[in-house]
Amino acid sequence: MIQVLRAAFRPTGSGRIGRMDAERVDIRARWLGGGFVLAAMIFQALWLGLPAILLSVALVLSYWLWTSTAWCIHRRLRAVFILAIILFLGHAVEEFISGFPAALPALFGRDPWSDARYVVFNSVWALIFTSAALTVRTGRPLSVLIILFFAVAGGVGNGVAHLMLVLRLDEYFPGAWTAPLLLVVGIWLLRLLYAPGRSDRGDRETG
């Protein structure tokens, strides 16, 4: 845990990363990203119901960041995101075996999710995250939108939410052991996306 924290906040050094103006997300990419966000929100609402509301808020926030802020594609972004996906899968396993599919809906006064419903939901997102990891080095803006969503919701939001639930309930909440790791990797991803310097694309063009 200490080593992960050190890696997340270690200075990356100048000349490694850079910004890409959000205006470079052209109208076609914006429509594609908007369609993805809308489809994901509908899927989550139909599949999980009310407990998915915060994920939908995170999707909208991620879309705004993607289209309105200057982000970059760091040469280490894919490697860190692959690590994040592995942590996400480990977190999903912890949640599954510790009763998260019943514990979270209960907070909203809803019936438990079935095991199959929970597994399918996380499998779909794992496939989406993996596709983004495989294509982000090509400079595809949609991949960055997906990574932003993971950082905001699956990383920072997920980690903070679990810690707050533990404090509120004064007991272990399913997924709480691995949630801090997701918080750290979420911060790490945001740091790579928004730190100044040269981009991976720029390195390839000038190298």
MDTraj code that builds the backbone (N, CA, C; nanometers):
import mdtraj as md
import numpy as np

residues = "MET ILE GLN VAL LEU ARG ALA ALA PHE ARG PRO THR GLY SER GLY ARG ILE GLY ARG MET ASP ALA GLU ARG VAL ASP ILE ARG ALA ARG TRP LEU GLY GLY GLY PHE VAL LEU ALA ALA MET ILE PHE GLN ALA LEU TRP LEU GLY LEU PRO ALA ILE LEU LEU SER VAL ALA LEU VAL LEU SER TYR TRP LEU TRP THR SER THR ALA TRP CYS ILE HIS ARG ARG LEU ARG ALA VAL PHE ILE LEU ALA ILE ILE LEU PHE LEU GLY HIS ALA VAL GLU GLU PHE ILE SER GLY PHE PRO ALA ALA LEU PRO ALA LEU PHE GLY ARG ASP PRO TRP SER ASP ALA ARG TYR VAL VAL PHE ASN SER VAL TRP ALA LEU ILE PHE THR SER ALA ALA LEU THR VAL ARG THR GLY ARG PRO LEU SER VAL LEU ILE ILE LEU PHE PHE ALA VAL ALA GLY GLY VAL GLY ASN GLY VAL ALA HIS LEU MET LEU VAL LEU ARG LEU ASP GLU TYR PHE PRO GLY ALA TRP THR ALA PRO LEU LEU LEU VAL VAL GLY ILE TRP LEU LEU ARG LEU LEU TYR ALA PRO GLY ARG SER ASP ARG GLY ASP ARG GLU THR GLY".split()
xyz = np.array([
    [0.0836, -0.1200, 0.0000],
    [0.0000, 0.0000, 0.0000],
    [0.0875, 0.1256, 0.0000],
    [0.1917, 0.1282, 0.0837],
    [0.2803, 0.2436, 0.0921],
    [0.3527, 0.2643, -0.0398],
    [0.3962, 0.1538, -0.1034],
    [0.4664, 0.1648, -0.2305],
    [0.3763, 0.2205, -0.3393],
    [0.2488, 0.1798, -0.3393],
    [0.1541, 0.2303, -0.4381],
    [0.1322, 0.3796, -0.4195],
    [0.1199, 0.4230, -0.2944],
    [0.1023, 0.5650, -0.2658],
    [0.2239, 0.6452, -0.3123],
    [0.3429, 0.5929, -0.2868],
    [0.4630, 0.6639, -0.3303],
    [0.4664, 0.6770, -0.4823],
    [0.4291, 0.5685, -0.5514],
    [0.4309, 0.5714, -0.6980],
    [0.3290, 0.6703, -0.7523],
    [0.2144, 0.6776, -0.6875],
    [0.1076, 0.7649, -0.7362],
    [0.1452, 0.9114, -0.7268],
    [0.2223, 0.9486, -0.6263],
    [0.2522, 1.0897, -0.6041],
    [0.3966, 1.1272, -0.6364],
    [0.4748, 1.0339, -0.6876],
    [0.6119, 1.0635, -0.7251],
    [0.6138, 1.1571, -0.8449],
    [0.6958, 1.2615, -0.8449],
    [0.7039, 1.3519, -0.9602],
    [0.7423, 1.2758, -1.0855],
    [0.6794, 1.3092, -1.1983],
    [0.7055, 1.2373, -1.3219],
    [0.8207, 1.2980, -1.3997],
    [0.8595, 1.4207, -1.3683],
    [0.9691, 1.4849, -1.4382],
    [0.9202, 1.5592, -1.5610],
    [0.9950, 1.6613, -1.6007],
    [0.9542, 1.7421, -1.7147],
    [0.9876, 1.6720, -1.8446],
    [0.9160, 1.7084, -1.9509],
    [0.9444, 1.6568, -2.0833],
    [0.8855, 1.5213, -2.1123],
    [0.8033, 1.4677, -2.0238],
    [0.7475, 1.3349, -2.0462],
    [0.6025, 1.3383, -2.0922],
    [0.5313, 1.4401, -2.0519],
    [0.3891, 1.4419, -2.0792],
    [0.3466, 1.5753, -2.1348],
    [0.2229, 1.5880, -2.1829],
    [0.1766, 1.7131, -2.2394],
    [0.0261, 1.7193, -2.2485],
    [-0.0238, 1.8358, -2.2860],
    [-0.1671, 1.8574, -2.2917],
    [-0.2183, 1.8493, -2.4338],
    [-0.3411, 1.8056, -2.4473],
    [-0.4119, 1.8075, -2.5738],
    [-0.5366, 1.8910, -2.5520],
    [-0.5522, 2.0017, -2.6243],
    [-0.6665, 2.0896, -2.6057],
    [-0.7954, 2.0124, -2.6280],
    [-0.8926, 2.0318, -2.5384],
    [-1.0198, 1.9599, -2.5500],
    [-1.0906, 1.9910, -2.6811],
    [-1.0543, 2.1042, -2.7445],
    [-1.1160, 2.1386, -2.8725],
    [-1.0795, 2.0379, -2.9815],
    [-0.9742, 1.9584, -2.9568],
    [-0.9363, 1.8561, -3.0539],
    [-1.0316, 1.7373, -3.0522],
    [-1.1201, 1.7338, -2.9555],
    [-1.2281, 1.6345, -2.9587],
    [-1.3321, 1.6881, -3.0572],
    [-1.3283, 1.6383, -3.1812],
    [-1.4128, 1.6953, -3.2856],
    [-1.5594, 1.6586, -3.2646],
    [-1.6448, 1.7159, -3.3483],
    [-1.7885, 1.6998, -3.3298],
    [-1.8313, 1.5548, -3.3411],
    [-1.7672, 1.4799, -3.4304],
    [-1.8013, 1.3380, -3.4447],
    [-1.7697, 1.2615, -3.3168],
    [-1.6515, 1.2895, -3.2592],
    [-1.6125, 1.2233, -3.1348],
    [-1.7048, 1.2633, -3.0201],
    [-1.7473, 1.3899, -3.0189],
    [-1.8383, 1.4353, -2.9129],
    [-1.9724, 1.3650, -2.9203],
    [-2.0238, 1.3496, -3.0426],
    [-2.1494, 1.2759, -3.0586],
    [-2.1329, 1.1303, -3.0185],
    [-2.0204, 1.0703, -3.0588],
    [-1.9946, 0.9310, -3.0232],
    [-1.9832, 0.9164, -2.8715],
    [-1.9100, 1.0083, -2.8082],
    [-1.8967, 1.0044, -2.6628],
    [-2.0286, 1.0275, -2.5926],
    [-2.1089, 1.1221, -2.6448],
    [-2.2408, 1.1460, -2.5859],
    [-2.3305, 1.0243, -2.5982],
    [-2.3233, 0.9558, -2.7135],
    [-2.4018, 0.8345, -2.7308],
    [-2.3587, 0.7252, -2.6351],
    [-2.2275, 0.7153, -2.6136],
    [-2.1758, 0.6166, -2.5182],
    [-2.2265, 0.6457, -2.3776],
    [-2.2183, 0.7727, -2.3373],
    [-2.2645, 0.8107, -2.2031],
    [-2.4131, 0.7800, -2.1867],
    [-2.4928, 0.8157, -2.2852],
    [-2.6363, 0.7911, -2.2779],
    [-2.6661, 0.6419, -2.2708],
    [-2.6007, 0.5633, -2.3559],
    [-2.6227, 0.4187, -2.3561],
    [-2.5814, 0.3573, -2.2224],
    [-2.4679, 0.4040, -2.1676],
    [-2.4214, 0.3511, -2.0393],
    [-2.5176, 0.3864, -1.9266],
    [-2.5707, 0.5077, -1.9287],
    [-2.6662, 0.5492, -1.8253],
    [-2.7939, 0.4654, -1.8325],
    [-2.8419, 0.4392, -1.9525],
    [-2.9627, 0.3578, -1.9689],
    [-2.9363, 0.2155, -1.9222],
    [-2.8224, 0.1598, -1.9627],
    [-2.7853, 0.0240, -1.9212],
    [-2.7790, 0.0129, -1.7694],
    [-2.7131, 0.1091, -1.7056],
    [-2.6982, 0.1040, -1.5599],
    [-2.8324, 0.1195, -1.4891],
    [-2.9151, 0.2088, -1.5390],
    [-3.0456, 0.2305, -1.4758],
    [-3.1342, 0.1077, -1.4873],
    [-3.1333, 0.0456, -1.6058],
    [-3.2171, -0.0726, -1.6269],
    [-3.1619, -0.1941, -1.5530],
    [-3.0303, -0.2021, -1.5439],
    [-2.9683, -0.3223, -1.4874],
    [-2.9598, -0.3176, -1.3354],
    [-2.9302, -0.1988, -1.2801],
    [-2.9100, -0.1882, -1.1356],
    [-3.0147, -0.1041, -1.0642],
    [-3.0868, -0.0201, -1.1387],
    [-3.1892, 0.0624, -1.0760],
    [-3.1311, 0.1842, -1.0057],
    [-3.1985, 0.2304, -0.9016],
    [-3.1624, 0.3531, -0.8310],
    [-3.0184, 0.3573, -0.7811],
    [-2.9607, 0.2467, -0.7303],
    [-2.8223, 0.2543, -0.6812],
    [-2.7210, 0.2968, -0.7869],
    [-2.7590, 0.2951, -0.9145],
    [-2.6662, 0.3332, -1.0210],
    [-2.6647, 0.4836, -1.0456],
    [-2.7431, 0.5603, -0.9713],
    [-2.7587, 0.7028, -0.9984],
    [-2.6256, 0.7771, -0.9878],
    [-2.5431, 0.7425, -0.8900],
    [-2.4154, 0.8112, -0.8740],
    [-2.3208, 0.7800, -0.9888],
    [-2.3293, 0.6588, -1.0434],
    [-2.2478, 0.6243, -1.1598],
    [-2.2878, 0.7090, -1.2803],
    [-2.4165, 0.7340, -1.2935],
    [-2.4644, 0.8176, -1.4044],
    [-2.4168, 0.9618, -1.3885],
    [-2.4180, 1.0115, -1.2651],
    [-2.3652, 1.1461, -1.2392],
    [-2.2173, 1.1517, -1.2763],
    [-2.1434, 1.0462, -1.2425],
    [-2.0009, 1.0404, -1.2746],
    [-1.9783, 1.0363, -1.4256],
    [-2.0655, 0.9697, -1.4986],
    [-2.0549, 0.9671, -1.6443],
    [-2.0704, 1.1068, -1.7032],
    [-2.1681, 1.1812, -1.6549],
    [-2.1904, 1.3175, -1.7036],
    [-2.0709, 1.4062, -1.6687],
    [-2.0204, 1.3942, -1.5472],
    [-1.9035, 1.4718, -1.5063],
    [-1.7826, 1.4380, -1.5933],
    [-1.7636, 1.3106, -1.6215],
    [-1.6510, 1.2674, -1.7039],
    [-1.6621, 1.3225, -1.8454],
    [-1.7835, 1.3243, -1.8980],
    [-1.8044, 1.3787, -2.0324],
    [-1.7712, 1.5276, -2.0345],
    [-1.8102, 1.5996, -1.9316],
    [-1.7794, 1.7417, -1.9234],
    [-1.6283, 1.7643, -1.9172],
    [-1.5591, 1.6871, -1.8353],
    [-1.4139, 1.6993, -1.8273],
    [-1.3493, 1.6686, -1.9620],
    [-1.4010, 1.5686, -2.0280],
    [-1.3460, 1.5230, -2.1564],
    [-1.3589, 1.6300, -2.2651],
    [-1.4699, 1.7014, -2.2653],
    [-1.4956, 1.7999, -2.3704],
    [-1.4569, 1.9421, -2.3326],
    [-1.4314, 1.9684, -2.2058],
    [-1.4125, 2.1068, -2.1611],
    [-1.2783, 2.1342, -2.0965],
    [-1.1961, 2.0328, -2.0766],
    [-1.0667, 2.0540, -2.0125],
    [-0.9554, 1.9987, -2.1008],
    [-0.8336, 2.0443, -2.0757],
    [-0.7176, 1.9994, -2.1527],
    [-0.6529, 1.8800, -2.0847],
    [-0.6613, 1.7645, -2.1485],
    [-0.6030, 1.6425, -2.0923],
    [-0.4915, 1.5935, -2.1834],
    [-0.4181, 1.4951, -2.1387],
    [-0.3082, 1.4432, -2.2188],
    [-0.3082, 1.2911, -2.2152],
    [-0.2343, 1.2338, -2.3093],
    [-0.2142, 1.0887, -2.3112],
    [-0.0680, 1.0636, -2.2762],
    [-0.0457, 1.0319, -2.1512],
    [0.0892, 1.0077, -2.1003],
    [0.1373, 0.8718, -2.1503],
    [0.2676, 0.8603, -2.1705],
    [0.3224, 0.7335, -2.2193],
    [0.2999, 0.6194, -2.1202],
    [0.2796, 0.6514, -1.9914],
    [0.2558, 0.5476, -1.8911],
    [0.1075, 0.5258, -1.8641],
    [0.0207, 0.6001, -1.9339],
    [-0.1218, 0.5941, -1.9021],
    [-0.1771, 0.4533, -1.9205],
    [-0.1427, 0.3877, -2.0299],
    [-0.1977, 0.2545, -2.0539],
    [-0.1521, 0.1554, -1.9466],
    [-0.0240, 0.1595, -1.9113],
    [0.0262, 0.0663, -1.8101],
    [-0.0440, 0.0856, -1.6763],
    [-0.0612, 0.2116, -1.6375],
    [-0.1281, 0.2395, -1.5104],
    [-0.2750, 0.1984, -1.5174],
    [-0.3368, 0.2192, -1.6335],
    [-0.4773, 0.1815, -1.6465],
    [-0.4947, 0.0301, -1.6440],
    [-0.4003, -0.0436, -1.7007],
    [-0.4061, -0.1896, -1.6918],
    [-0.3974, -0.2328, -1.5451],
    [-0.3074, -0.1694, -1.4695],
    [-0.3008, -0.1962, -1.3250],
    [-0.4340, -0.1646, -1.2598],
    [-0.4962, -0.0523, -1.3007],
    [-0.6251, -0.0137, -1.2435],
    [-0.7325, -0.1182, -1.2724],
    [-0.7313, -0.1748, -1.3923],
    [-0.8297, -0.2772, -1.4274],
    [-0.8109, -0.4013, -1.3405],
    [-0.6851, -0.4383, -1.3179],
    [-0.6573, -0.5544, -1.2322],
    [-0.7095, -0.5292, -1.0906],
    [-0.6860, -0.4091, -1.0389],
    [-0.7371, -0.3748, -0.9056],
    [-0.8895, -0.3739, -0.9043],
    [-0.9490, -0.3250, -1.0127],
    [-1.0949, -0.3239, -1.0250],
    [-1.1512, -0.4662, -1.0177],
    [-1.0870, -0.5590, -1.0861],
    [-1.1334, -0.6979, -1.0842],
    [-1.1173, -0.7585, -0.9448],
    [-1.0043, -0.7286, -0.8800],
    [-0.9853, -0.7774, -0.7433],
    [-1.0881, -0.7190, -0.6479],
    [-1.1197, -0.5920, -0.6680],
    [-1.2212, -0.5263, -0.5861],
    [-1.3582, -0.5898, -0.6081],
    [-1.3901, -0.6206, -0.7328],
    [-1.5187, -0.6840, -0.7637],
    [-1.5293, -0.8208, -0.6983],
    [-1.4184, -0.8935, -0.6949],
    [-1.4186, -1.0253, -0.6295],
    [-1.4434, -1.0089, -0.4797],
    [-1.3742, -0.9125, -0.4174],
    [-1.3961, -0.8891, -0.2746],
    [-1.5422, -0.8533, -0.2470],
    [-1.5984, -0.7639, -0.3286],
    [-1.7377, -0.7254, -0.3103],
    [-1.8300, -0.8459, -0.3243],
    [-1.8034, -0.9276, -0.4244],
    [-1.8908, -1.0416, -0.4522],
    [-1.8931, -1.1404, -0.3353],
    [-1.7750, -1.1740, -0.2852],
    [-1.7699, -1.2766, -0.1801],
    [-1.8106, -1.2219, -0.0433],
    [-1.8124, -1.0881, -0.0290],
    [-1.8458, -1.0303, 0.1021],
    [-1.9882, -0.9757, 0.1085],
    [-2.0671, -0.9925, 0.0006],
    [-2.2088, -0.9590, 0.0077],
    [-2.2494, -0.8221, -0.0438],
    [-2.1663, -0.7607, -0.1277],
    [-2.2000, -0.6290, -0.1810],
    [-2.3302, -0.6280, -0.2621],
    [-2.3582, -0.7321, -0.3425],
    [-2.4834, -0.7305, -0.4208],
    [-2.6099, -0.7201, -0.3365],
    [-2.6008, -0.7531, -0.2095],
    [-2.7155, -0.7361, -0.1201],
    [-2.7017, -0.6098, -0.0350],
    [-2.5774, -0.5762, 0.0037],
    [-2.5553, -0.4651, 0.0969],
    [-2.5861, -0.3295, 0.0352],
    [-2.5420, -0.3055, -0.0883],
    [-2.5649, -0.1734, -0.1470],
    [-2.7117, -0.1467, -0.1785],
    [-2.7822, -0.2368, -0.2458],
    [-2.9249, -0.2099, -0.2696],
    [-3.0032, -0.1873, -0.1411],
    [-2.9626, -0.2549, -0.0329],
    [-3.0329, -0.2393, 0.0943],
    [-3.0248, -0.0953, 0.1445],
    [-2.9157, -0.0255, 0.1136],
    [-2.9018, 0.1138, 0.1551],
    [-3.0043, 0.2037, 0.0872],
    [-3.0534, 0.1602, -0.0295],
    [-3.1530, 0.2362, -0.1045],
    [-3.2934, 0.1790, -0.0884],
    [-3.3061, 0.0806, 0.0024],
    [-3.4360, 0.0184, 0.0240],
    [-3.4799, -0.0702, -0.0912],
    [-3.3826, -0.1265, -0.1634],
    [-3.4123, -0.2110, -0.2789],
    [-3.3780, -0.3560, -0.2497],
    [-3.4353, -0.4462, -0.3300],
    [-3.4060, -0.5888, -0.3167],
    [-3.2629, -0.6175, -0.3614],
    [-3.2028, -0.7241, -0.3104],
    [-3.0650, -0.7586, -0.3503],
    [-3.0557, -0.7872, -0.4998],
    [-2.9374, -0.7583, -0.5556],
    [-2.9111, -0.8006, -0.6927],
    [-2.8766, -0.9487, -0.6913],
    [-2.9110, -1.0180, -0.7964],
    [-2.8699, -1.1575, -0.8087],
    [-2.7203, -1.1623, -0.8378],
    [-2.6584, -1.2765, -0.8099],
    [-2.5160, -1.2918, -0.8387],
    [-2.4883, -1.2706, -0.9873],
    [-2.5750, -1.3264, -1.0705],
    [-2.5562, -1.3133, -1.2153],
    [-2.5635, -1.1678, -1.2590],
    [-2.6563, -1.0921, -1.2026],
    [-2.6713, -0.9508, -1.2387],
    [-2.5440, -0.8739, -1.2045],
    [-2.4905, -0.8990, -1.0869],
    [-2.3692, -0.8301, -1.0447],
    [-2.2503, -0.8678, -1.1326],
    [-2.2346, -0.9965, -1.1616],
    [-2.1215, -1.0432, -1.2421],
    [-2.1292, -0.9887, -1.3843],
    [-2.2474, -0.9911, -1.4439],
    [-2.2629, -0.9404, -1.5806],
    [-2.2311, -0.7914, -1.5863],
    [-2.2813, -0.7148, -1.4903],
    [-2.2576, -0.5709, -1.4885],
    [-2.1082, -0.5398, -1.4848],
    [-2.0368, -0.6038, -1.3954],
    [-1.8938, -0.5772, -1.3830],
    [-1.8152, -0.6332, -1.5011],
    [-1.8628, -0.7426, -1.5595],
    [-1.7954, -0.7991, -1.6765],
    [-1.8071, -0.7054, -1.7961],
    [-1.9242, -0.6454, -1.8128],
    [-1.9434, -0.5508, -1.9232],
    [-1.8468, -0.4337, -1.9093],
    [-1.8383, -0.3776, -1.7903],
    [-1.7478, -0.2647, -1.7706],
    [-1.6024, -0.3072, -1.7821],
    [-1.5689, -0.4267, -1.7375],
    [-1.4308, -0.4750, -1.7510],
    [-1.3913, -0.4840, -1.8983],
    [-1.4826, -0.5295, -1.9833],
    [-1.4559, -0.5374, -2.1274],
    [-1.4398, -0.3975, -2.1874],
    [-1.5244, -0.3039, -2.1441],
    [-1.5141, -0.1659, -2.1937],
    [-1.3815, -0.1034, -2.1508],
    [-1.3449, -0.1233, -2.0247],
    [-1.2182, -0.0689, -1.9758],
    [-1.0999, -0.1301, -2.0510],
    [-1.1060, -0.2606, -2.0750],
    [-0.9969, -0.3279, -2.1463],
    [-0.9833, -0.2748, -2.2883],
    [-1.0949, -0.2524, -2.3551],
    [-1.0897, -0.1980, -2.4915],
    [-1.0255, -0.0601, -2.4926],
    [-1.0541, 0.0210, -2.3898],
    [-0.9922, 0.1531, -2.3804],
    [-0.8418, 0.1417, -2.3578],
    [-0.8016, 0.0466, -2.2744],
    [-0.6586, 0.0276, -2.2487],
    [-0.5843, -0.0132, -2.3755],
    [-0.6491, -0.0933, -2.4587],
    [-0.5855, -0.1419, -2.5809],
    [-0.5753, -0.0348, -2.6894],
    [-0.6618, 0.0650, -2.6844],
    [-0.6677, 0.1641, -2.7929],
    [-0.6214, 0.3036, -2.7537],
    [-0.5932, 0.3275, -2.6258],
    [-0.5632, 0.4648, -2.5834],
    [-0.4359, 0.5183, -2.6472],
    [-0.3357, 0.4336, -2.6725],
    [-0.2110, 0.4813, -2.7308],
    [-0.2277, 0.5243, -2.8759],
    [-0.3413, 0.4911, -2.9385],
    [-0.3683, 0.5373, -3.0750],
    [-0.4204, 0.6804, -3.0760],
    [-0.4471, 0.7359, -2.9588],
    [-0.4964, 0.8727, -2.9496],
    [-0.6452, 0.8872, -2.9682],
    [-0.7203, 0.7777, -2.9583],
    [-0.8652, 0.7856, -2.9763],
    [-0.9289, 0.8544, -2.8556],
    [-0.9993, 0.9653, -2.8784],
    [-1.0571, 1.0407, -2.7656],
    [-1.1539, 0.9594, -2.6806],
    [-1.2312, 0.8678, -2.7418],
    [-1.3282, 0.7906, -2.6642],
    [-1.2584, 0.7075, -2.5572],
    [-1.1387, 0.6596, -2.5867],
    [-1.0639, 0.5832, -2.4864],
    [-1.0348, 0.6687, -2.3643],
    [-1.0031, 0.7964, -2.3874],
    [-0.9746, 0.8869, -2.2761],
    [-1.1005, 0.9121, -2.1944],
    [-1.2145, 0.9257, -2.2610],
    [-1.3412, 0.9424, -2.1884],
    [-1.3649, 0.8240, -2.0944],
    [-1.3409, 0.7044, -2.1426],
    [-1.3620, 0.5845, -2.0612],
    [-1.2644, 0.5816, -1.9435],
    [-1.1398, 0.6192, -1.9677],
    [-1.0416, 0.6223, -1.8590],
    [-1.0774, 0.7298, -1.7573],
    [-1.1247, 0.8440, -1.8057],
    [-1.1705, 0.9488, -1.7144],
    [-1.2837, 0.8985, -1.6259],
    [-1.3783, 0.8266, -1.6862],
    [-1.4896, 0.7734, -1.6080],
    [-1.4392, 0.6756, -1.5024],
    [-1.3459, 0.5904, -1.5412],
    [-1.2911, 0.4974, -1.4423],
    [-1.2248, 0.5748, -1.3285],
    [-1.1427, 0.6750, -1.3634],
    [-1.0719, 0.7504, -1.2602],
    [-1.1680, 0.8204, -1.1653],
    [-1.2729, 0.8819, -1.2227],
    [-1.3683, 0.9579, -1.1422],
    [-1.4587, 0.8664, -1.0600],
    [-1.5160, 0.7645, -1.1253],
    [-1.6153, 0.6792, -1.0585],
    [-1.5537, 0.5538, -0.9978],
    [-1.4839, 0.4762, -1.0804],
    [-1.4277, 0.3495, -1.0324],
    [-1.3099, 0.3667, -0.9400],
    [-1.2405, 0.4807, -0.9510],
    [-1.1257, 0.5052, -0.8659],
    [-1.1574, 0.5944, -0.7482],
    [-1.1584, 0.7258, -0.7719],
    [-1.1772, 0.8220, -0.6623],
    [-1.3145, 0.8068, -0.5971],
    [-1.4203, 0.8076, -0.6775],
    [-1.5555, 0.7985, -0.6213],
    [-1.5780, 0.6694, -0.5450],
    [-1.5333, 0.5602, -0.6032],
    [-1.5506, 0.4293, -0.5395],
    [-1.4748, 0.4224, -0.4072],
    [-1.3504, 0.4692, -0.4106],
    [-1.2702, 0.4632, -0.2891],
    [-1.3268, 0.5498, -0.1781],
    [-1.3639, 0.6727, -0.2123],
    [-1.4190, 0.7640, -0.1113],
    [-1.5517, 0.7112, -0.0572],
    [-1.6377, 0.6607, -0.1460],
    [-1.7688, 0.6113, -0.1029],
    [-1.7551, 0.4963, -0.0031],
    [-1.6652, 0.4040, -0.0311],
    [-1.6465, 0.2913, 0.0612],
    [-1.5955, 0.3382, 0.1973],
    [-1.4999, 0.4305, 0.1954],
    [-1.4461, 0.4801, 0.3215],
    [-1.5533, 0.5546, 0.4016],
    [-1.6365, 0.6313, 0.3330],
    [-1.7435, 0.7033, 0.4018],
    [-1.8462, 0.6066, 0.4601],
    [-1.8745, 0.4988, 0.3879],
    [-1.9703, 0.4006, 0.4393],
    [-1.9149, 0.3296, 0.5633],
    [-1.7863, 0.3003, 0.5611],
    [-1.7257, 0.2370, 0.6788],
    [-1.7354, 0.3302, 0.7997],
    [-1.7089, 0.4584, 0.7784],
    [-1.7168, 0.5550, 0.8884],
    [-1.8610, 0.5724, 0.9356],
    [-1.9539, 0.5762, 0.8413],
    [-2.0943, 0.5967, 0.8772],
    [-2.1518, 0.4764, 0.9512],
    [-2.1211, 0.3563, 0.9034],
    [-2.1777, 0.2354, 0.9631],
    [-2.0956, 0.1853, 1.0808],
    [-1.9727, 0.2357, 1.0910],
    [-1.8815, 0.1938, 1.1976],
    [-1.8555, 0.0438, 1.1934],
    [-1.8463, -0.0085, 1.0726],
    [-1.8151, -0.1498, 1.0525],
    [-1.7705, -0.1707, 0.9084],
    [-1.7188, -0.2899, 0.8834],
    [-1.6739, -0.3224, 0.7478],
    [-1.7911, -0.3194, 0.6501],
    [-1.7684, -0.2577, 0.5333],
    [-1.8661, -0.2615, 0.4247],
    [-1.8025, -0.3360, 0.3084],
    [-1.8766, -0.4242, 0.2423],
    [-1.8188, -0.5064, 0.1354],
    [-1.7404, -0.4248, 0.0329],
    [-1.6148, -0.4651, 0.0139],
    [-1.5271, -0.3970, -0.0799],
    [-1.4326, -0.2970, -0.0156],
    [-1.4432, -0.2780, 0.1158],
    [-1.3677, -0.1718, 0.1827],
    [-1.2171, -0.1973, 0.1875],
    [-1.1749, -0.3226, 0.1813],
    [-1.0317, -0.3499, 0.1907],
    [-0.9568, -0.3050, 0.0655],
    [-1.0154, -0.3268, -0.0508],
    [-0.9466, -0.2913, -0.1758],
    [-0.9836, -0.1515, -0.2257],
    [-1.0864, -0.0907, -0.1704],
    [-1.1291, 0.0421, -0.2154],
    [-1.0185, 0.1481, -0.2051],
    [-0.9363, 0.1511, -0.0987],
    [-0.8298, 0.2517, -0.0938],
    [-0.7305, 0.2400, -0.2092],
    [-0.7072, 0.1175, -0.2569],
    [-0.6180, 0.0993, -0.3717],
    [-0.6770, 0.1631, -0.4962],
    [-0.8084, 0.1507, -0.5132],
    [-0.8743, 0.2142, -0.6267],
    [-0.8711, 0.3665, -0.6146],
    [-0.8838, 0.4158, -0.4937],
    [-0.8730, 0.5604, -0.4717],
    [-0.7366, 0.6108, -0.5167],
    [-0.6321, 0.5396, -0.4786],
    [-0.4959, 0.5797, -0.5151],
    [-0.4762, 0.5737, -0.6659],
    [-0.5187, 0.4646, -0.7292],
    [-0.4964, 0.4515, -0.8734],
    [-0.5836, 0.5507, -0.9509],
    [-0.7000, 0.5866, -0.8957],
    [-0.7831, 0.6893, -0.9589],
    [-0.7129, 0.8240, -0.9589],
    [-0.6525, 0.8601, -0.8462],
    [-0.5763, 0.9846, -0.8374],
    [-0.4573, 0.9798, -0.9332],
    [-0.3926, 0.8652, -0.9396],
    [-0.2773, 0.8470, -1.0274],
    [-0.3170, 0.8704, -1.1735],
    [-0.4283, 0.8119, -1.2157],
    [-0.4756, 0.8299, -1.3530],
    [-0.5065, 0.9761, -1.3829],
    [-0.5738, 1.0434, -1.2911],
    [-0.6047, 1.1852, -1.3113],
    [-0.4769, 1.2685, -1.3190],
    [-0.3801, 1.2326, -1.2398],
    [-0.2526, 1.3038, -1.2414],
    [-0.1834, 1.2875, -1.3762],
    [-0.1878, 1.1670, -1.4323],
    [-0.1279, 1.1441, -1.5637],
    [-0.2037, 1.2172, -1.6737],
    [-0.3349, 1.2236, -1.6597],
    [-0.4179, 1.2885, -1.7617],
    [-0.4051, 1.4397, -1.7605],
    [-0.3704, 1.4981, -1.6457],
    [-0.3743, 1.6435, -1.6338],
    [-0.2422, 1.7101, -1.5980],
    [-0.1353, 1.6338, -1.5809],
    [-0.0070, 1.6976, -1.5522],
    [0.0515, 1.7566, -1.6803],
    [0.1243, 1.8706, -1.6722],
    [0.1759, 1.9375, -1.7924],
    [0.3009, 1.8708, -1.8482],
    [0.3297, 1.8970, -1.9753],
    [0.4503, 1.8449, -2.0393],
    [0.4226, 1.8010, -2.1808],
    [0.4941, 1.6985, -2.2287],
    [0.4777, 1.6482, -2.3643],
    [0.3912, 1.5239, -2.3650],
    [0.3080, 1.5122, -2.4674],
    [0.2172, 1.3980, -2.4784],
    [0.2845, 1.2811, -2.5455],
    [0.2250, 1.1644, -2.5296],
    [0.2735, 1.0448, -2.5960],
    [0.2645, 1.0619, -2.7466],
    [0.1562, 1.1234, -2.7921],
    [0.1403, 1.1465, -2.9351],
    [0.2507, 1.2397, -2.9845],
    [0.2801, 1.3431, -2.9052],
    [0.3842, 1.4362, -2.9441],
    [0.5209, 1.3696, -2.9505],
    [0.5461, 1.2758, -2.8568],
    [0.6729, 1.2042, -2.8577],
    [0.6875, 1.1242, -2.9861],
    [0.5797, 1.0617, -3.0308],
    [0.5866, 0.9810, -3.1524],
    [0.6070, 1.0692, -3.2747],
    [0.5432, 1.1880, -3.2744],
    [0.5525, 1.2741, -3.3915],
    [0.6898, 1.3386, -3.4062],
    [0.7566, 1.3651, -3.2919],
    [0.8855, 1.4342, -3.2967],
    [1.0030, 1.3387, -3.2824],
    [0.9740, 1.2126, -3.2458],
    [1.0829, 1.1179, -3.2226],
    [1.1405, 1.0618, -3.3515],
])
top = md.Topology()
chain = top.add_chain()
for i, resn in enumerate(residues, 1):
    res = top.add_residue(resn, chain, resSeq=i)
    for name in ("N", "CA", "C"):
        top.add_atom(name, md.element.get_by_symbol(name[0]), res)
traj = md.Trajectory(xyz[None], top)
